[in-house]
């Protein structure tokens, strides 16, 4: 069981400010706990479970790992920096000391994890651990059952067969169809290439799920810190000690 700590002491220990300055920040309404403005200096928190913000910036305990879920926007690079000055996923965050877990194509939007935990990032992206990623896909035409069966059985790309995908046809409007597709691999442009093979080019692609995580309550460009319970669950999924 994690010991609770006074909010101003936590801010001081995290390097935000001195205790006295932290007390003033709280009294001035600049600090939020789990989305609520706290003005009581003696307020206590659970540093591992509560989300602490100062002027909109999430504060982590000193020396702790960071874990965030971002709603990546289309046109944003999945990179820490870009030599050509294009916007990266790090530009959407108020801090620069994390890196993306895996990648999404430039024109693909949706759920992206960012962390400074290399061990967890490696296992989440390695096909051996079979972490599922779910996508909303809009394609040209209407894929018939025979073509969907190819995706479900494991379609062949240039480098060989990819693992079977879970596919659900949602709807068809005119010459376009919407589908849900779930895979656990992450080959370069894999989904677009899979649908190209069966003759239905991808028009729009959005990642809507990663393991048990979703984009619930997030708008494009927004992010949130993972809860302690979510981090522990991810680690357990890939065999890391908690």
Backbone bond lengths (Angstrom), bond angles and torsions (degrees), N, CA, C in turn:
res aa  C-N    CA-C-N  psi(-1)  N-CA   C-N-CA  omega(-1)  CA-C   N-CA-C  phi
1 X - - - 1.458 - - 1.529 109.55 -
2 X 1.340 116.97 128.38 1.454 121.56 -177.09 1.515 111.18 -77.38
3 X 1.320 116.04 133.88 1.456 121.11 178.80 1.529 110.27 -72.83
4 X 1.316 116.41 135.56 1.452 120.72 178.11 1.532 108.93 -79.04
5 X 1.327 115.58 154.70 1.451 121.07 -176.27 1.522 109.02 -139.85
6 X 1.323 117.04 148.83 1.457 121.14 177.31 1.531 109.22 -64.32
7 X 1.332 115.13 139.61 1.465 121.08 -174.59 1.529 111.89 -57.78
8 X 1.324 118.20 -44.30 1.474 119.52 -177.12 1.533 111.00 -67.34
9 X 1.339 117.56 -31.94 1.459 120.72 177.26 1.529 110.60 -69.58
10 X 1.333 116.20 -39.20 1.461 120.41 177.07 1.524 110.84 -61.02
11 X 1.347 116.98 -45.30 1.464 120.59 -179.42 1.528 110.87 -62.50
12 X 1.313 116.15 -40.17 1.464 119.79 178.97 1.525 110.96 -66.77
13 X 1.331 117.10 -43.41 1.460 121.73 -179.62 1.520 112.14 -66.82
14 X 1.332 116.60 -25.18 1.462 121.61 -179.66 1.520 112.08 -86.84
15 X 1.335 116.46 -1.04 1.460 120.45 177.15 1.501 115.08 83.90
16 X 1.331 117.73 13.84 1.464 120.65 -179.24 1.524 110.77 -72.09
17 X 1.316 116.52 -46.18 1.461 121.97 -177.95 1.520 108.66 -168.81
18 X 1.337 115.74 174.17 1.463 119.43 174.42 1.523 108.27 -68.37
19 X 1.326 116.25 166.04 1.474 119.27 179.77 1.526 111.07 -59.04
20 X 1.315 116.27 -43.91 1.461 118.91 -178.51 1.522 111.19 -64.14
21 X 1.356 116.59 -43.04 1.464 120.18 178.38 1.522 110.69 -65.94
22 X 1.346 116.81 -36.69 1.463 120.88 178.37 1.523 110.78 -64.99
23 X 1.324 116.74 -39.39 1.468 120.69 176.99 1.529 110.46 -59.92
24 X 1.323 116.75 -40.96 1.472 120.74 179.84 1.526 110.97 -67.38
25 X 1.341 116.40 -40.15 1.466 120.00 177.36 1.522 110.71 -57.82
26 X 1.335 115.53 -43.29 1.465 120.57 -179.96 1.526 110.18 -65.22
27 X 1.319 116.38 -47.47 1.470 120.93 -179.27 1.520 111.25 -62.47
28 X 1.340 117.23 -30.79 1.470 121.27 -179.05 1.528 112.56 -83.96
29 X 1.349 116.98 1.69 1.468 120.04 177.31 1.511 114.89 76.41
30 X 1.338 117.27 25.08 1.465 120.68 -177.95 1.528 113.05 -93.68
31 X 1.334 116.44 -1.37 1.462 120.18 -175.16 1.529 110.51 -117.58
32 X 1.336 115.17 135.01 1.462 121.02 176.69 1.521 109.50 -118.91
33 X 1.328 115.57 145.54 1.461 122.24 172.40 1.526 107.31 -124.12
34 X 1.320 115.53 117.15 1.480 121.47 -177.59 1.527 111.45 53.87
35 X 1.340 115.66 40.06 1.455 121.11 175.54 1.511 115.32 87.05
36 X 1.327 118.19 -5.58 1.466 121.79 -178.55 1.530 110.86 -107.05
37 X 1.330 116.10 133.28 1.461 120.46 177.28 1.526 109.11 -68.54
38 X 1.332 115.02 129.11 1.466 121.13 179.68 1.532 108.77 -112.40
39 X 1.335 116.49 126.51 1.473 120.28 178.87 1.529 111.54 -117.38
40 X 1.338 116.19 1.59 1.463 120.87 178.61 1.525 109.66 -89.64
41 X 1.319 116.57 113.67 1.457 121.09 -175.46 1.526 112.10 -60.66
42 X 1.310 118.27 -36.04 1.456 121.33 -177.95 1.515 114.53 -82.97
43 X 1.334 118.19 8.87 1.466 122.11 -178.16 1.529 109.84 -61.84
44 X 1.347 116.62 136.28 1.467 120.47 -179.85 1.521 111.04 -108.03
45 X 1.330 116.26 150.71 1.457 122.34 -176.38 1.519 110.91 -134.08
46 X 1.344 115.01 166.19 1.457 122.63 168.98 1.526 106.40 -104.16
47 X 1.314 119.71 105.37 1.468 122.08 -173.49 1.521 114.81 -62.25
48 X 1.339 118.09 -19.56 1.465 120.64 -179.70 1.528 112.85 -92.38
49 X 1.326 116.72 -18.42 1.464 119.53 -175.26 1.524 113.31 -114.28
50 X 1.331 117.74 -27.87 1.464 120.85 -175.45 1.524 111.66 -90.18
51 X 1.332 115.06 147.69 1.464 122.05 177.35 1.524 108.64 -96.05
52 X 1.320 116.64 116.12 1.454 122.47 -176.48 1.525 109.07 -108.53
53 X 1.347 116.44 129.85 1.461 121.19 179.04 1.518 110.36 -129.57
54 X 1.326 115.50 140.32 1.463 122.00 172.99 1.524 107.35 -124.59
55 X 1.333 115.63 116.64 1.470 120.80 -177.25 1.532 111.60 53.16
56 X 1.330 115.72 37.82 1.461 121.10 176.94 1.508 115.35 86.18
57 X 1.329 118.89 -5.31 1.464 121.75 179.91 1.519 110.01 -99.33
58 X 1.334 115.97 130.20 1.455 120.73 179.65 1.524 109.58 -73.83
59 X 1.333 115.65 133.21 1.457 121.64 -178.71 1.521 109.56 -107.20
60 X 1.335 115.89 127.78 1.456 121.79 178.82 1.528 109.47 -107.90
61 X 1.340 117.92 149.22 1.463 119.92 174.33 1.525 110.37 -58.42
62 X 1.321 117.60 141.78 1.454 121.03 -179.02 1.522 110.59 -58.81
63 X 1.316 115.67 132.36 1.452 120.21 176.93 1.522 113.79 85.38
64 X 1.327 118.56 -2.53 1.462 120.65 -179.05 1.521 110.32 -89.39
65 X 1.315 116.44 158.80 1.449 121.92 175.62 1.522 110.38 -77.80
66 X 1.338 115.38 157.27 1.458 120.56 -179.14 1.522 109.71 -117.22
67 X 1.328 115.85 139.31 1.463 121.86 -178.14 1.527 108.46 -140.35
68 X 1.346 116.68 120.80 1.462 120.46 -177.43 1.523 111.30 -133.07
69 X 1.313 114.46 152.44 1.453 122.61 175.46 1.523 106.85 -116.62
70 X 1.320 116.59 122.05 1.467 122.81 -176.84 1.524 110.69 -116.06
71 X 1.331 115.98 141.37 1.467 120.86 169.83 1.528 105.92 -91.87
72 X 1.331 116.21 93.37 1.461 121.19 -178.98 1.522 110.35 -66.67
73 X 1.320 115.50 138.13 1.456 120.89 177.17 1.521 110.13 -92.77
74 X 1.323 116.41 151.53 1.459 120.71 174.88 1.524 108.45 -64.38
75 X 1.343 116.57 142.09 1.454 120.56 -178.83 1.515 113.37 90.72
76 X 1.339 117.17 -0.38 1.463 122.17 178.38 1.526 109.29 -105.27
77 X 1.322 117.12 130.16 1.455 121.96 -178.84 1.522 111.97 -73.55
78 X 1.330 115.53 136.94 1.466 119.69 172.73 1.526 107.42 -85.27
79 X 1.323 114.54 79.76 1.449 121.33 -176.16 1.517 108.96 -155.99
80 X 1.329 116.52 158.83 1.458 120.49 177.29 1.525 110.48 -76.04
81 X 1.335 116.60 -37.91 1.461 120.43 176.46 1.519 109.43 -152.75
82 X 1.338 115.96 163.75 1.457 120.62 -178.64 1.531 109.04 -133.43
83 X 1.335 117.80 124.98 1.466 120.58 -178.23 1.527 113.07 -64.25
84 X 1.342 116.44 -17.98 1.464 120.45 -179.72 1.528 112.74 -94.91
85 X 1.324 115.85 3.52 1.456 119.31 175.41 1.512 115.78 79.29
86 X 1.334 116.89 13.33 1.464 119.13 178.36 1.529 110.81 -76.71
87 X 1.328 116.11 156.88 1.468 120.53 -178.78 1.521 110.87 -67.28
88 X 1.333 115.75 133.69 1.456 121.47 176.55 1.526 109.43 -114.28
89 X 1.331 115.96 170.15 1.463 120.25 179.91 1.533 110.91 -63.32
90 X 1.333 117.50 -28.24 1.461 120.63 178.23 1.530 110.60 -66.79
91 X 1.336 116.78 -29.31 1.467 120.42 178.69 1.526 112.00 -67.54
92 X 1.337 116.94 -17.62 1.466 120.80 179.32 1.525 111.72 -84.92
93 X 1.337 116.50 -5.78 1.461 121.62 -176.11 1.531 110.66 -113.46
94 X 1.330 117.33 152.84 1.466 120.11 179.47 1.518 113.20 -85.16
95 X 1.343 117.63 9.03 1.461 121.63 179.96 1.519 107.78 -139.82
96 X 1.322 117.28 157.30 1.463 121.20 -170.39 1.524 113.74 -122.52
97 X 1.323 118.06 8.02 1.465 120.08 -171.98 1.525 113.34 -102.65
98 X 1.339 117.64 27.45 1.461 122.12 174.98 1.529 108.79 -125.55
99 X 1.329 116.56 170.90 1.458 121.19 179.05 1.523 109.05 -139.43
100 X 1.335 118.13 155.02 1.460 120.45 -178.88 1.517 113.35 -72.06
101 X 1.314 115.65 145.67 1.467 122.64 175.61 1.523 107.10 -91.56
102 X 1.331 116.22 105.04 1.458 119.07 -174.83 1.518 109.96 74.73
103 X 1.346 116.13 -156.15 1.456 118.67 -177.98 1.523 111.04 -152.74
104 X 1.315 114.27 158.50 1.460 122.94 168.89 1.526 106.79 -123.84
105 X 1.325 117.37 142.42 1.460 120.91 179.52 1.528 110.71 -59.14
106 X 1.322 115.51 160.02 1.459 121.73 -177.76 1.520 112.57 -53.54
107 X 1.344 116.80 -43.15 1.462 120.25 -176.17 1.533 112.75 -93.74
108 X 1.331 117.11 6.92 1.464 120.87 177.18 1.520 109.57 -97.62
109 X 1.318 116.88 138.39 1.460 120.94 178.79 1.526 109.76 -113.63
110 X 1.347 114.91 171.93 1.452 118.54 173.31 1.513 115.01 122.69
111 X 1.326 114.88 -159.36 1.459 123.76 -168.78 1.528 112.30 -71.41
112 X 1.338 114.52 125.30 1.450 121.09 176.72 1.519 108.74 -137.58
113 X 1.322 116.68 132.35 1.459 121.33 176.41 1.516 109.67 -93.03
114 X 1.334 116.09 144.70 1.464 122.18 175.14 1.522 108.36 -133.80
115 X 1.326 116.22 142.13 1.458 120.30 -176.47 1.517 110.00 -159.03
116 X 1.325 116.70 173.12 1.460 122.19 168.39 1.528 109.94 -116.44
117 X 1.325 115.67 16.15 1.462 123.52 -179.86 1.529 108.99 -98.28
118 X 1.334 115.94 95.06 1.463 120.35 -175.93 1.515 114.06 -64.77
119 X 1.330 117.71 -36.39 1.463 120.79 -179.08 1.526 111.21 -63.35
120 X 1.321 116.28 -45.84 1.462 119.48 -179.63 1.528 110.58 -68.37
121 X 1.324 117.41 -42.47 1.462 120.82 -179.80 1.523 111.12 -59.26
122 X 1.324 116.46 -42.27 1.459 120.53 -179.89 1.523 111.20 -61.15
123 X 1.309 116.85 -46.72 1.463 119.99 -176.68 1.527 112.00 -71.20
124 X 1.326 116.92 -35.11 1.470 119.26 179.39 1.529 111.58 -65.27
125 X 1.320 117.08 -29.80 1.460 120.30 -176.81 1.525 113.35 -96.86
126 X 1.333 117.92 -9.72 1.470 119.82 -178.67 1.538 109.72 -81.63
127 X 1.341 117.23 127.16 1.473 120.70 -178.33 1.526 114.06 -55.47
128 X 1.330 116.82 -25.35 1.468 120.43 -176.98 1.530 111.95 -60.78
129 X 1.330 117.16 -28.58 1.455 120.42 -176.76 1.538 112.40 -91.05
130 X 1.322 116.98 -6.60 1.467 123.46 170.80 1.531 113.31 51.27
131 X 1.324 115.78 46.84 1.466 120.35 175.76 1.527 108.42 -77.32
132 X 1.315 116.72 122.21 1.459 121.13 -173.43 1.524 112.43 -79.01
133 X 1.343 114.26 140.12 1.458 122.06 176.30 1.526 108.08 -126.85
134 X 1.309 115.65 126.66 1.462 121.01 -174.75 1.526 110.94 -109.06
135 X 1.327 115.90 138.01 1.462 121.95 -175.77 1.529 111.54 -128.78
136 X 1.328 114.32 149.17 1.458 121.94 166.55 1.518 106.01 -99.33
137 X 1.340 116.37 123.96 1.466 120.70 -174.21 1.525 109.52 -123.65
138 X 1.324 116.36 132.44 1.461 122.22 173.17 1.520 107.00 -112.69
139 X 1.343 116.36 123.62 1.461 120.60 -176.79 1.524 110.82 -125.88
140 X 1.327 115.06 163.62 1.465 120.56 174.17 1.522 109.31 -77.50
141 X 1.334 115.98 140.15 1.451 121.09 176.93 1.519 113.16 77.49
142 X 1.325 115.82 -172.58 1.460 122.04 178.40 1.525 109.36 -123.04
143 X 1.330 117.71 106.99 1.470 120.07 178.57 1.529 110.59 -65.23
144 X 1.326 116.22 127.35 1.454 120.02 177.26 1.518 111.38 -79.16
145 X 1.322 116.29 174.27 1.457 121.32 -177.45 1.528 112.69 -60.98
146 X 1.341 116.56 -34.15 1.466 118.67 -179.90 1.528 110.93 -64.71
147 X 1.332 115.98 -40.07 1.469 119.85 -179.62 1.526 110.82 -72.96
148 X 1.318 117.32 -37.54 1.466 119.80 176.94 1.522 110.44 -65.28
149 X 1.323 115.49 -33.86 1.467 120.11 178.41 1.527 111.10 -63.81
150 X 1.335 116.78 -33.01 1.462 119.94 176.87 1.520 110.62 -63.02
151 X 1.335 116.38 -42.50 1.463 120.43 178.61 1.527 110.69 -65.08
152 X 1.322 115.18 -38.26 1.468 119.95 -177.42 1.523 113.05 -73.78
153 X 1.322 116.49 -20.39 1.466 119.54 -178.35 1.526 112.53 -96.53
154 X 1.338 117.32 -13.44 1.457 120.81 -179.26 1.515 111.20 106.29
155 X 1.313 115.91 95.31 1.460 120.91 -172.80 1.529 111.24 -82.26
156 X 1.335 116.84 154.37 1.451 121.46 -178.30 1.518 111.35 -93.57
157 X 1.344 115.88 125.48 1.457 121.96 173.01 1.526 108.13 -108.46
158 X 1.327 116.37 -176.74 1.469 120.17 -176.38 1.526 112.25 -57.18
159 X 1.347 116.97 -39.58 1.465 120.38 -176.10 1.524 113.18 -88.75
160 X 1.334 116.81 3.80 1.454 120.27 179.13 1.515 112.31 126.14
161 X 1.318 116.18 -172.01 1.461 120.56 -177.87 1.529 110.97 -76.54
162 X 1.325 115.19 142.38 1.461 120.59 172.25 1.524 107.85 -99.70
163 X 1.296 116.60 161.18 1.463 121.23 -177.66 1.526 110.75 -66.40
164 X 1.328 117.54 153.18 1.461 121.18 178.16 1.526 111.91 -56.49
165 X 1.328 115.41 142.46 1.466 121.54 179.82 1.522 109.77 -108.62
166 X 1.318 115.41 152.89 1.460 120.38 170.27 1.518 107.11 -89.37
167 X 1.313 117.30 124.99 1.468 121.02 -174.86 1.519 110.39 -130.84
168 X 1.332 115.88 134.90 1.460 121.53 176.15 1.524 109.06 -134.86
169 X 1.332 116.40 120.67 1.458 120.77 175.10 1.525 108.56 -77.96
170 X 1.340 116.33 120.25 1.461 120.65 -176.34 1.518 112.95 -89.50
171 X 1.339 116.44 -50.01 1.464 119.98 -176.65 1.517 109.99 -165.18
172 X 1.326 115.50 163.21 1.463 122.66 175.63 1.515 108.69 -132.70
173 X 1.328 115.26 130.27 1.465 121.28 177.95 1.520 108.03 -131.33
174 X 1.334 115.68 112.87 1.453 119.12 -177.63 1.516 110.45 62.50
175 X 1.327 116.00 -122.53 1.457 120.66 -179.02 1.530 111.59 -104.76
176 X 1.340 116.59 30.77 1.462 120.54 179.84 1.523 109.97 -135.03
177 X 1.324 115.99 147.56 1.462 120.99 178.85 1.527 110.22 -132.05
178 X 1.341 115.04 143.79 1.463 121.61 176.52 1.523 108.78 -107.10
179 X 1.337 115.95 138.84 1.454 121.07 -179.09 1.519 110.22 -140.44
180 X 1.329 115.52 158.10 1.451 122.57 166.20 1.520 106.85 -104.87
181 X 1.319 116.79 133.46 1.456 121.25 179.55 1.524 108.46 -134.15
182 X 1.342 116.74 132.13 1.455 121.61 179.37 1.518 109.57 -123.31
183 X 1.342 116.11 127.48 1.461 121.88 178.43 1.537 108.45 -134.27
184 X 1.326 116.56 167.77 1.463 119.00 175.30 1.523 112.03 -121.35
185 X 1.330 116.69 -2.74 1.464 120.13 175.90 1.529 108.95 -93.80
186 X 1.325 115.69 174.84 1.454 119.02 -179.92 1.508 111.99 -148.01
187 X 1.327 117.51 47.91 1.450 120.94 179.02 1.534 110.02 -68.44
188 X 1.313 115.90 156.23 1.459 121.16 -177.05 1.528 111.33 -57.39
189 X 1.321 115.31 123.84 1.476 123.51 178.67 1.539 111.14 51.64
190 X 1.314 117.10 35.04 1.458 121.66 -171.60 1.523 113.48 -58.15
191 X 1.323 117.49 -50.08 1.462 119.96 -175.23 1.528 111.10 -65.47
192 X 1.308 116.60 -42.87 1.471 119.66 179.05 1.519 110.94 -61.90
193 X 1.315 115.51 -39.35 1.464 119.66 179.33 1.526 111.47 -69.87
194 X 1.331 116.97 -37.02 1.463 120.13 178.67 1.529 111.33 -61.80
195 X 1.320 115.87 -45.52 1.468 118.59 -179.16 1.523 111.92 -73.76
196 X 1.331 117.27 -27.28 1.461 119.77 176.01 1.525 110.33 -65.48
197 X 1.331 116.26 -37.94 1.464 121.02 179.62 1.525 111.24 -60.82
198 X 1.334 117.38 -38.11 1.473 119.24 -178.25 1.537 111.57 -91.33
199 X 1.333 116.72 7.11 1.458 120.17 172.63 1.513 116.17 84.10
200 X 1.331 117.66 24.15 1.463 121.17 179.80 1.537 109.26 -133.34
201 X 1.337 116.50 85.81 1.464 120.73 -176.52 1.530 112.69 -58.14
202 X 1.320 115.03 144.05 1.464 121.17 178.86 1.529 110.32 -77.52
203 X 1.332 115.39 131.63 1.460 122.24 177.17 1.526 110.69 -98.76
204 X 1.324 115.16 -37.46 1.469 121.14 -175.89 1.520 108.50 -147.58
205 X 1.353 115.60 141.19 1.457 119.79 -177.83 1.525 109.35 -141.72
206 X 1.331 115.10 130.92 1.466 120.73 -178.58 1.520 109.11 -141.23
207 X 1.325 116.72 126.03 1.463 119.69 174.85 1.525 108.21 -82.20
208 X 1.319 116.40 123.24 1.468 120.87 -175.87 1.523 113.15 -113.15
209 X 1.338 117.05 -8.57 1.454 119.51 -179.57 1.515 111.87 -151.44
210 X 1.328 116.07 145.47 1.460 122.34 176.23 1.518 106.02 -141.05
211 X 1.340 116.13 110.65 1.470 120.52 -171.29 1.528 107.61 56.86
212 X 1.331 118.75 -119.58 1.469 122.84 179.23 1.527 112.16 -98.35
213 X 1.333 117.39 1.12 1.466 121.69 -176.47 1.524 111.70 -86.69
214 X 1.341 116.76 147.22 1.461 122.12 177.96 1.530 109.32 -134.08
215 X 1.323 115.65 179.48 1.466 122.15 178.97 1.522 112.35 -92.17
216 X 1.301 117.47 16.25 1.461 121.78 -175.64 1.527 111.96 -49.54
217 X 1.340 115.20 129.17 1.471 124.34 175.60 1.522 114.52 70.66
218 X 1.329 118.70 2.90 1.456 120.59 177.90 1.530 110.86 -102.17
219 X 1.322 115.91 139.75 1.453 122.47 174.33 1.526 108.04 -102.15
220 X 1.349 118.04 161.32 1.465 119.69 179.47 1.531 111.96 -52.13
221 X 1.329 115.49 130.59 1.454 121.21 179.99 1.511 114.52 90.76
222 X 1.342 117.75 -10.65 1.461 121.15 -179.46 1.530 110.54 -89.35
223 X 1.332 115.54 161.99 1.454 121.53 179.90 1.521 109.14 -145.88
224 X 1.333 114.00 166.50 1.462 120.15 173.32 1.518 108.86 -149.82
225 X 1.314 116.57 157.02 1.459 120.76 174.40 1.526 108.99 -78.89
226 X 1.318 116.58 142.46 1.456 119.84 172.74 1.521 108.80 -69.86
227 X 1.316 115.84 146.24 1.459 119.47 176.48 1.523 109.20 -76.16
228 X 1.313 115.08 163.33 1.470 120.66 177.63 1.531 109.96 -58.44
229 X 1.326 116.74 -40.68 1.462 121.08 -179.43 1.528 111.07 -64.83
230 X 1.324 117.47 -38.52 1.469 121.01 179.68 1.516 110.75 -67.28
231 X 1.330 117.18 -41.81 1.469 120.48 178.61 1.526 110.37 -62.54
232 X 1.329 116.62 -45.10 1.465 120.24 -179.99 1.528 110.84 -62.53
233 X 1.313 116.56 -39.17 1.464 120.53 179.43 1.521 111.30 -65.29
234 X 1.332 117.60 -42.03 1.466 121.22 177.69 1.526 110.32 -62.14
235 X 1.321 116.27 -44.92 1.457 119.96 -179.48 1.526 110.94 -62.74
236 X 1.304 116.75 -40.81 1.462 120.57 179.66 1.535 110.22 -63.59
237 X 1.339 116.93 -38.52 1.466 121.25 -179.57 1.516 112.37 -59.21
238 X 1.345 116.43 -35.49 1.463 120.48 -174.76 1.531 112.72 -106.66
239 X 1.326 116.26 13.88 1.452 120.84 172.32 1.515 116.19 77.10
240 X 1.331 117.58 24.91 1.469 120.41 176.39 1.518 110.09 -93.87
241 X 1.317 115.44 144.19 1.456 119.59 177.12 1.515 110.12 -70.39
242 X 1.332 116.61 140.56 1.455 121.31 -178.09 1.534 110.70 -97.00
